[in-house]
């Protein structure tokens, strides 16, 4: 994990206090601003996530965790791929049959 030694400014918060909110956000999909207050300021979590993503720290952590889990036999490398394709006809819109497209009038509506 990166160290804040040798850098100007305030030292990093403990990485454990910032990694847990990052994992929580990735797991739940909430917006950064919607992180629970128990995790601290969302800006701190976002900045550390950005830093870990850009400098390669996140990839190194992931690679090490995968290697350790694989060595322990905890990984199952089976992959399931769903190749379902849903197609809709070009006329399958949300307009009901009674609604006419904007700008067009029927003969009954114009009196002719």
Number of C-alpha atoms within 10 A of each C-alpha: 9 10 9 12 10 7 9 7 8 8 11 14 12 8 13 8 13 21 16 13 21 18 12 14 17 11 9 9 11 12 10 15 11 10 19 14 9 8 16 13 14 18 11 14 23 16 12 17 18 12 14 18 13 11 11 10 15 15 13 14 13 11 12 11 12 14 13 13 13 13 10 9 9 10 12 8 7 5 6 6 5 6 6 6 5 5 7 7 6 6 7 8 8 7 10 7 6 6 8 11 8 6 5 8 10 9 8 7 8 7 6 6
